């Protein structure tokens, strides 16, 4: 008999294995329950130094204060209009007026940033296609691709100098894809990249944008969609860097091809510390409003057939917070405070690892840091034997500094240095 007594379809029978992040978290929790002094660097959520979840109370309290109608009633399938307007604001920031002088914007609420990924995977390339992404990326990307019948094509995270974007590598991957497909979709998680904490500089952003625009102009019969995965962007030094780069290019006379769309996957999970509220959305820019309306009609059909409708109460809570000057200021101050916590932890980790010759990747913003290593599982297993719990992913070790107190960074660096000596 086939898998699960023949109940699973052949395609479903390939879905195996535990998520490596939650598997290591379980080990950490078991060790802590047994009395071990653990350092938990597995979690992808921002924790206080005492291990409790860091909360932006302004937004969470607004959800708790939701009225019965907002808790119980449906949201419009594409989201509440005021929330969709807020999504555009969160994606574009102060560059919104400049950009909207040149192009049109549309937005749709989704259950978290994952919903935005699903919309693009289901609509912007054909099943059987590849989606372009960097070779170090959030692991669940592959699940979203698999569910849509897609595969990945990668380009290197870093260029030859080990710091900036590999524009040549990106262009090569883009050219190969344009030669094979009638649509091209790029997923680019920036700034505050998961799992490395890398943020692209302005020059790298401009070079990548230029490569996409050039490709679209050279191949007018191939649709080009560049999606910025902005999950961690509000914790970055340049939270609206892509909007700034785009606005500068347009003011300098950039020609926007009709076969090019830029999108932002927006998540309130991190910026509003509401991971379980499943609140986010997808913002798109294009010169033609009619083209965007048709695209978003398709998106709405996918949403209806996947999650029915987005949750209403998290949307109304976000609207209320951001439309009230006092609440918006309180939310923003808490966001700044949490960003400073992350900055101090990162500074401490980088200093400690540099002192011990542990070669972390460049890391700038957000929740994570990264150690490139071909034997990541061995490194992580050794660290776990010393009760420092990290996550092994393809190509390296993810270090969840979002979950680790600043006071633990010396210990983490010591254990990682020892692991490198033992594993090699």
Order of alpha helices (4+ residues) and beta strands (2+ residues): alpha-beta-alpha-alpha-alpha-alpha-beta-alpha-beta-alpha-beta-alpha-beta-alpha-beta-alpha-beta-alpha-beta-alpha-alpha-alpha-beta-alpha-beta-beta-beta-alpha
